[in-house]
Amino acid sequence: EEAGRKPAANPRNLAAGTLRQLDAGITKQRRLHFFVFNVQEGPERLTASHVGGLTLLEKGGFPVVKHYLCKNTEEILQAIEAIGAAREELPYDIDGAVIKIDQTSYRGDFPAGSKYSSGHIAFKYPPEEKEVVLEWVEETVGRTGKIAFIGHVADPAKGGPVRLNGTNVSRVTLHNQDYIESMKIGIGGTYRIKKSGDIIPKICGLVQEPDQVYQISGVCPVCGKALEKEGELADYFCVNPACPAQLSRTISYFASQNCMNIAGLGETLIDKLVNDGYLSDYSDLYGLRQFRDELIEKGLIGKEKNTDKLLQAIEQSKDNDPYRLLAALGIPNVGTTTAREIMRHYHSIEELEIASVADLLQLPDIGETTANSIYTFFHDPEDCAIFVKLKSYGLRIVNKESSGGSNALEGLTIVITGTLPTMGRKEAEELIRSNGGKVTGSVSKKTDYVLSGEAAGSKLEKAAALGIPVIDETGLLEMIQKGDNI
């Protein structure tokens, strides 16, 4: 600030950006401070007991986070209260406390979820609240056509963004028209805001009513077509299939890292290709190759090298696992994790295409809403036509197991540690899963094998203590090969 430069948004962004600096001199100038929260891997004296490891490091002069060793529920609640009371005095921001099983070897015996590891559970403290004035409302269109409302807010005392949980906040989510009316949201009104989960800013209370509650414009802010409200739902939708906003966001989602992972295809480039008429839906990505020379001449993607690089990335994505394609289709409630689980039970997307709602409800963790979303997608004429185009371009819709893979690792739980000779960790995980196995992050009595590479950590010690067999990359490949020959 003294140098007249823009401050970092928050400590996390500043630390991450500093560590990515290629110039070590800049990293040194920024004087990062280090607090030990967790010893991820290391000798048993540091990892067998979580508190024991922190105590040992603290005695050695390392700064560690505030922690307590609790022996019963009452002590856990007291520790949560003590950390919460000291929250404002800590030299770093926190939003909660984490309760962990101290003996790390026992953690694997507890359940894990998509948002937490086994043997851990988090307690979130009430978020900080601040007052803001609503200056204007922005209507946006999501990839499904749903209209979202963003409130642009300011600090009533100084103007400009308000400081909340260590970040500058100038925008809040306003959800839908029903929410706006129930909260009496309007330009000029004063409201209390907080961060939902300490991440997404939202209005949590009314301080002073506006002269008028905000009313939706009634037309799409991008294409200008009239909006429609579906049944008794609170949301309004742009139902124009040619709306550029929907199209660009739908294609961006299709190409994103968690879906088809087409490197180099960002929103700006997609907007150009949509506006120039090259993309009318995401299947058109695979027809861009026929316009190579034209694209180079126009410079839409770049010169010859960049154009060929992107076209090659699109071509390579055809061989992605079918679960990625299923996630990329944009079916409501079917993200990457759900798509992966679904494709463990179907050999191909074509099999899924003819499944009934009753069939889908038999799958683990698939409820009625998700089942209906999948069934509706594959019975919608427009969606079906796009899927047919994708198949005609040669995208892989059959699982590897069905096209030469195996179930050699069926029922086996494997933990990976260290650096493998020829495979990255993600590649090894995909190989294990595609052959029927399960990959977990910690060693427990339920682990069948530990796959070990160079510079393996404490997981090997835990495997030895529990008598769990250790294999290397060659051993894993031999197991799969033997399974193929059975």
C-alpha positions, 0 to 999 in steps of 0.5 A: 500500500505504501508503494501505491500498489494493489494489496493481495486479496488474502494471505492464502493468495499471497503465500501461494503466489510468492511460492510460485515466484521464479525469482527467489529474491522476491520470495525472500523479500516477502518474508513468509512465516511458517506454522506447522499444522500437520506432518504429512509424511516422515519418520514414525516419531513425527507421524505416529502421534499427531500431537507428539509430532507437533510437540517434538517440532515445537521443542525444536523451535518450529512454530506450530498451530494451537492444539490440544490433546483431548481424552473425552467429549467434554475436553474436545468441546472445551478446546473448541471454545478455547480456540474460538476465544483466541481466534482474533489474537492468532497471527493467522486467519482461521475459520474453524477447528479440526478434531483428529484421531491422534494415533494416525494408524487408526484413522483409516478405520473411520469413514471418509467422504468427498470433503473430509479424510478418514479420522478427521472432522471439522467444526466451523465457527460463526462467520464475521458479519459486516454492514454494506449498502447495495449499489446496483444489481447485476443479472447473469445467465448460467450454463443451464439458462438460470438467471442469477443475481449479483449484488454490488455492495460498498462499505457505508462508511468509506465506500469501496469494498468492505473488509470481511474475513481478511478479503475485500468484498464488493459482490454478494450472491442474491440467489433468486427473485423470491429470496430478494423479496423475502429479504427486502433487497433493493438499491440503497438498502443497508444489509449485514453480510457474511461469508457462507462457509467463510467463502461465498459472501451472502446477505444475512440480515436487513439493517435499513429498507430500500425505497423499492425492492428490486424486480427482475427485468424479465428479459435475458441480459445477454440475448434479450429474449423473454425469461420464463419461470418453470412451474412453482420454482423460484428461478427464472430461465432464458430458454433460448437455446442459441443464447451466447452466454449459455452456449459459451459457459456450457462449452467451457464446462465441457472443456474444463479440467474436471471434464474433458480437460482440453488444455488451452481452451479458455472462455475468451477463446470459446467466446470468439469461436461462438461469435464467429459461428464455429461452435453451436454446441460442444460437439462442434469442437471436434469439427474444428479441424476441418477449419484449420487453415481458415482459423490460422488465417483469421488468427482466432486461436493464434498462429499455426503452432498454437492452432495445431496445439489446440486442435491436437488437445481436442483430438486427444480428449476423444480417448478420455475415460467415458466418465469424463464425457458423462460429467462433461454433458452437463447433466444436472447433479452429475459431476465428476465424482458421481459420473465416475461412480455411475460408470463403475456399474455400466460398461458404456454410456450407451448402456446408461442411455437406455437405463430406466429411472428404476435401474438408476435408483439401484446405484449407490448414492443415486437419488430420485433427483439425479436419476430423473436428470439422467433419464430426462437428458437421454430422452431429450431430442436435442440432447440426444442429437448432440450425443449422436454427433459426439459418437460420430466424431469417435469419442470413447464411450466404452469403459476400458474394462469392456474394451480390453481391460480387466477386473484383476484388482476387483475388491482390492484397496491400494494405497500409493506412496512415493514416486513411481518409475514411469507413472504419475500418481494420478495415472496410477490411480486411474489404472487401479480404478479402471481395473476394478481396484479402490485407491485410498490415501491412508494405510489401515487394516482395510488396506490390501496393498501399498504401492511404493515408489522412490522416496516413500514415506511413513506409509511403508512403516505403517504397512510393515506394522500392520503386515500389509504387503508392499508392491512396486510398479512392476508388481502392480502391472503383473497383478493386472496382467495375471488378472487378464489371463484368468 
